[in-house]
């Protein structure tokens, strides 16, 4: 089963939160629906700036623990290595997810024809 280790931040990049999830899209939806769960309204953790997809739960948990122990500067360096502008990566994930669903629907329609 795939697992995701991710880092989310607020719009001002003041807070960095490391998380672990099996479904990163639904996790980010949860963060957006419950914006004041961890911080006040000005510090909503709604921007996914980094994620890794791992194939085993043990590897994901180990990576989560490792990243969680990083200092802020180490996390920032890791983020900038793959996302220099700190853009919200959920936009791409949502697009990719919609494309997969569309392809599955098209193939099922072709099968039914």
C-alpha contacts under 8 A as a table, 3 or more apart, distances in Angstrom:
res1	aa1	res2	aa2	distance
1	X	22	X	7.79
1	X	55	X	6.08
1	X	56	X	6.24
1	X	57	X	7.19
2	X	22	X	6.22
2	X	53	X	6.68
2	X	54	X	5.72
2	X	55	X	4.65
2	X	56	X	6.32
2	X	57	X	7.40
3	X	20	X	7.08
3	X	21	X	5.74
3	X	22	X	4.56
3	X	23	X	7.44
3	X	53	X	5.84
3	X	54	X	5.26
3	X	55	X	6.33
3	X	56	X	6.84
3	X	57	X	6.32
3	X	60	X	6.09
4	X	20	X	5.62
4	X	21	X	5.15
4	X	22	X	5.95
4	X	23	X	7.38
4	X	24	X	6.59
4	X	51	X	6.48
4	X	52	X	5.51
4	X	53	X	4.65
4	X	54	X	6.10
4	X	60	X	6.86
5	X	18	X	7.20
5	X	19	X	5.71
5	X	20	X	4.61
5	X	21	X	6.59
5	X	51	X	5.50
5	X	52	X	5.25
5	X	53	X	6.69
5	X	54	X	7.76
5	X	60	X	6.49
5	X	63	X	7.29
5	X	64	X	5.94
6	X	18	X	5.66
6	X	19	X	5.22
6	X	20	X	6.36
6	X	48	X	7.28
6	X	49	X	7.77
6	X	50	X	5.43
6	X	51	X	4.01
6	X	52	X	6.34
7	X	16	X	6.44
7	X	17	X	5.42
7	X	18	X	4.53
7	X	19	X	6.23
7	X	48	X	6.11
7	X	49	X	5.97
7	X	50	X	5.11
7	X	51	X	6.32
8	X	16	X	5.81
8	X	17	X	5.32
8	X	18	X	6.69
8	X	19	X	7.90
8	X	45	X	5.88
8	X	46	X	6.52
8	X	47	X	5.27
8	X	48	X	4.45
8	X	49	X	5.74
8	X	50	X	7.13
9	X	12	X	7.89
9	X	13	X	5.55
9	X	14	X	7.16
9	X	15	X	5.44
9	X	16	X	4.81
9	X	17	X	6.37
9	X	44	X	7.64
9	X	45	X	4.85
9	X	46	X	6.37
9	X	47	X	5.27
9	X	48	X	6.65
9	X	49	X	7.05
10	X	13	X	5.20
10	X	14	X	6.49
10	X	15	X	6.19
10	X	16	X	7.63
10	X	43	X	5.34
10	X	44	X	5.21
10	X	45	X	4.49
10	X	46	X	5.96
10	X	47	X	6.05
11	X	14	X	7.90
11	X	43	X	7.32
11	X	44	X	7.51
11	X	45	X	7.77
11	X	46	X	7.71
11	X	47	X	7.01
12	X	43	X	7.80
13	X	16	X	7.08
14	X	43	X	7.58
15	X	43	X	7.39
15	X	45	X	7.66
16	X	72	X	7.76
17	X	45	X	7.75
18	X	64	X	7.25
18	X	67	X	7.28
18	X	68	X	6.11
19	X	64	X	7.08
20	X	60	X	7.50
20	X	61	X	7.57
20	X	64	X	6.64
21	X	24	X	5.80
21	X	27	X	6.95
23	X	26	X	5.70
23	X	27	X	6.27
24	X	27	X	4.95
24	X	28	X	6.11
25	X	28	X	5.24
25	X	29	X	6.26
25	X	90	X	7.20
25	X	93	X	7.17
25	X	94	X	7.15
26	X	29	X	4.88
26	X	30	X	6.17
27	X	30	X	5.02
27	X	31	X	6.36
28	X	31	X	4.96
28	X	32	X	6.27
28	X	46	X	6.99
28	X	48	X	7.62
28	X	90	X	7.59
29	X	32	X	5.12
29	X	33	X	6.14
30	X	33	X	5.11
30	X	34	X	5.98
31	X	34	X	5.27
31	X	35	X	5.70
31	X	45	X	6.72
31	X	46	X	6.04
32	X	35	X	5.29
32	X	45	X	7.80
32	X	46	X	5.76
34	X	37	X	5.54
35	X	38	X	7.42
35	X	39	X	7.57
35	X	40	X	7.88
35	X	41	X	6.87
35	X	44	X	5.29
35	X	45	X	6.85
35	X	46	X	7.41
36	X	39	X	5.26
36	X	40	X	5.24
36	X	41	X	5.81
36	X	44	X	6.46
37	X	40	X	7.86
38	X	44	X	7.78
38	X	45	X	7.99
39	X	42	X	7.78
39	X	43	X	5.66
39	X	44	X	6.19
39	X	45	X	7.84
40	X	43	X	5.59
40	X	44	X	6.66
41	X	44	X	5.60
47	X	87	X	7.67
47	X	88	X	5.00
47	X	89	X	7.39
47	X	90	X	7.54
48	X	51	X	7.62
48	X	87	X	7.83
48	X	88	X	5.14
48	X	89	X	5.39
48	X	90	X	6.09
49	X	79	X	6.75
49	X	83	X	6.86
49	X	86	X	5.60
49	X	87	X	6.23
49	X	88	X	5.57
49	X	89	X	5.87
50	X	79	X	5.83
50	X	82	X	7.68
50	X	83	X	7.25
50	X	89	X	7.40
54	X	57	X	7.58
54	X	59	X	6.72
54	X	60	X	5.72
55	X	59	X	7.46
55	X	60	X	7.63
56	X	59	X	5.37
56	X	60	X	6.25
57	X	60	X	5.04
57	X	61	X	6.10
58	X	61	X	5.22
58	X	62	X	6.18
59	X	62	X	5.13
59	X	63	X	6.09
60	X	63	X	5.12
60	X	64	X	6.00
61	X	64	X	4.99
61	X	65	X	6.20
62	X	65	X	5.20
62	X	66	X	6.21
63	X	66	X	4.98
63	X	67	X	6.12
64	X	67	X	5.31
64	X	68	X	5.92
65	X	68	X	5.05
65	X	69	X	6.36
66	X	69	X	5.38
66	X	70	X	6.75
67	X	70	X	5.15
67	X	75	X	7.29
70	X	73	X	7.94
70	X	74	X	5.71
70	X	75	X	6.19
71	X	74	X	5.20
71	X	75	X	6.36
72	X	75	X	5.12
72	X	76	X	6.13
73	X	76	X	5.01
73	X	77	X	6.10
74	X	77	X	5.11
74	X	78	X	6.23
75	X	78	X	5.07
75	X	79	X	6.17
76	X	79	X	5.07
76	X	80	X	6.06
77	X	80	X	5.17
77	X	81	X	6.19
78	X	81	X	5.27
78	X	82	X	7.13
79	X	82	X	5.71
79	X	83	X	5.61
79	X	84	X	7.10
79	X	86	X	7.38
80	X	83	X	4.92
80	X	84	X	4.28
80	X	85	X	7.32
80	X	86	X	7.15
81	X	84	X	6.38
83	X	86	X	5.28
83	X	87	X	6.80
88	X	91	X	6.50
89	X	92	X	5.58
89	X	93	X	6.54
90	X	93	X	4.87
90	X	94	X	5.91
91	X	94	X	5.28
91	X	95	X	6.29
92	X	95	X	5.07
92	X	96	X	6.08
93	X	96	X	5.02
93	X	97	X	6.00
94	X	97	X	5.07
94	X	98	X	6.16
95	X	98	X	5.19
95	X	99	X	6.18
96	X	99	X	5.08
96	X	100	X	6.28
97	X	100	X	5.17
97	X	101	X	6.31
98	X	101	X	5.12
98	X	102	X	6.08
99	X	102	X	5.06
99	X	103	X	6.15
100	X	103	X	5.12
100	X	104	X	6.23
101	X	104	X	5.14
101	X	105	X	6.21
102	X	105	X	5.12
102	X	106	X	6.15
103	X	106	X	5.10
103	X	107	X	6.13
104	X	107	X	5.20
104	X	108	X	6.12
105	X	108	X	5.13
105	X	109	X	6.15
106	X	109	X	5.11
106	X	110	X	6.20
107	X	110	X	5.04
107	X	111	X	6.15
108	X	111	X	4.97
108	X	112	X	6.22
109	X	112	X	5.09
109	X	113	X	6.28
110	X	113	X	5.21
